[in-house]
């Protein structure tokens, strides 16, 4: 596998307008050949999608999803550029799928890794550095292991990094990018709220044996 430098990724990003991770993946898939990597991005619809990310997306939809049984509910806002696209079936399906994705992912708290506060990442690092299995390891090795674990943990908190529930071969970010390529507009997941029935309420713990005894007058 060819060594992919940050400079090469940056150059491809400038040419294509695609995201850093997409550019890096394209270069890896094509052994560092920028021309082939550019073709790869165009075939995936990512190059054109990347260029649209700078355009203002102020239209869109706020949609809801209530899971069977009414114990989990989601509100999500997804933006696009025009009301015409917002009213289309493809966009509505995307918003619905994203709402269902949020309902299915209890660990997700942020839209992307970039949205996660530094304080959260610092706390995760503090926890990982104190793990028993790292005791006695050299600092450089410990840092490398912790960096990998934190990266994985932060992705668990990010909506866009989740495998899409209807097609595990792509992430939610790739789902959005694919829809951008189809509809020709910038699309952004702006915010979401996840509701779990009873969450945050302190429930009184009752001993079952004591409860039965109280009901039968034995206590």
LINSUL-V45057 format. One record per residue. N is the residue number from 1. OMEGA is omega as a letter, one per 30 degrees, with the letter a starting at -180 (999 if undefined). BURIAL is I if it has 16 or more other ideal C-beta (glycine too) atoms within 10 Angstrom, else O. Layout:
{{N,OMEGA,BURIAL} {N,OMEGA,BURIAL}}
This chain:
{{1,a,O} {2,l,O} {3,a,O} {4,a,I} {5,l,O} {6,l,O} {7,a,O} {8,l,I} {9,a,I} {10,l,O} {11,l,O} {12,l,I} {13,l,I} {14,a,O} {15,a,O} {16,a,I} {17,l,I} {18,a,I} {19,a,I} {20,a,O} {21,l,O} {22,l,I} {23,l,I} {24,l,I} {25,l,I} {26,l,I} {27,l,I} {28,a,O} {29,a,O} {30,l,I} {31,l,O} {32,l,I} {33,a,O} {34,l,I} {35,l,O} {36,l,O} {37,l,I} {38,l,I} {39,l,O} {40,l,I} {41,l,I} {42,l,O} {43,a,O} {44,a,I} {45,a,I} {46,a,I} {47,a,I} {48,l,I} {49,a,I} {50,a,I} {51,a,O} {52,a,I} {53,a,O} {54,a,O} {55,a,O} {56,l,O} {57,a,I} {58,l,O} {59,l,I} {60,a,I} {61,l,I} {62,a,O} {63,l,I} {64,l,O} {65,l,I} {66,a,O} {67,a,O} {68,l,O} {69,l,O} {70,a,O} {71,l,O} {72,l,I} {73,a,I} {74,l,I} {75,a,O} {76,l,I} {77,l,I} {78,a,I} {79,l,I} {80,a,I} {81,a,I} {82,l,I} {83,l,O} {84,l,O} {85,a,I} {86,a,I} {87,a,O} {88,a,O} {89,a,O} {90,l,O} {91,l,I} {92,l,O} {93,l,O} {94,a,I} {95,l,I} {96,l,I} {97,l,I} {98,l,I} {99,l,I} {100,l,I} {101,a,I} {102,l,I} {103,a,I} {104,a,O} {105,a,I} {106,a,O} {107,a,O} {108,l,I} {109,a,O} {110,l,I} {111,a,I} {112,l,I} {113,a,O} {114,a,O} {115,a,O} {116,a,I} {117,l,O} {118,a,O} {119,l,O} {120,l,I} {121,l,I} {122,l,O} {123,l,O} {124,l,I} {125,l,I} {126,l,O} {127,a,O} {128,a,I} {129,a,O} {130,a,O} {131,a,O} {132,a,O} {133,l,O} {134,a,I} {135,l,O} {136,l,O} {137,l,O} {138,a,O} {139,a,O} {140,l,O} {141,l,O} {142,a,I} {143,a,O} {144,l,O} {145,a,I} {146,l,I} {147,l,O} {148,a,O} {149,l,I} {150,l,I} {151,l,O} {152,a,O} {153,a,I} {154,l,I} {155,l,O} {156,a,O} {157,a,I} {158,l,I} {159,a,I} {160,a,I} {161,a,I} {162,l,I} {163,a,O} {164,a,I} {165,a,O} {166,l,O} {167,a,O} {168,a,O} {169,l,O} {170,l,O} {171,l,I} {172,l,I} {173,l,I} {174,l,I} {175,l,I} {176,a,I} {177,l,I} {178,l,I} {179,l,I} {180,a,I} {181,a,I} {182,a,O} {183,l,I} {184,l,O} {185,l,I} {186,l,I} {187,a,I} {188,l,I} {189,a,I} {190,a,O} {191,l,O} {192,l,I} {193,a,O} {194,a,I} {195,l,O} {196,a,O} {197,l,O} {198,a,O} {199,l,O} {200,l,O} {201,l,O} {202,a,O} {203,a,O} {204,l,O} {205,a,O} {206,l,O} {207,a,O} {208,a,O} {209,l,O} {210,l,O} {211,l,O} {212,a,O} {213,a,O} {214,a,O} {215,a,O} {216,l,O} {217,a,O} {218,a,O} {219,999,O}}
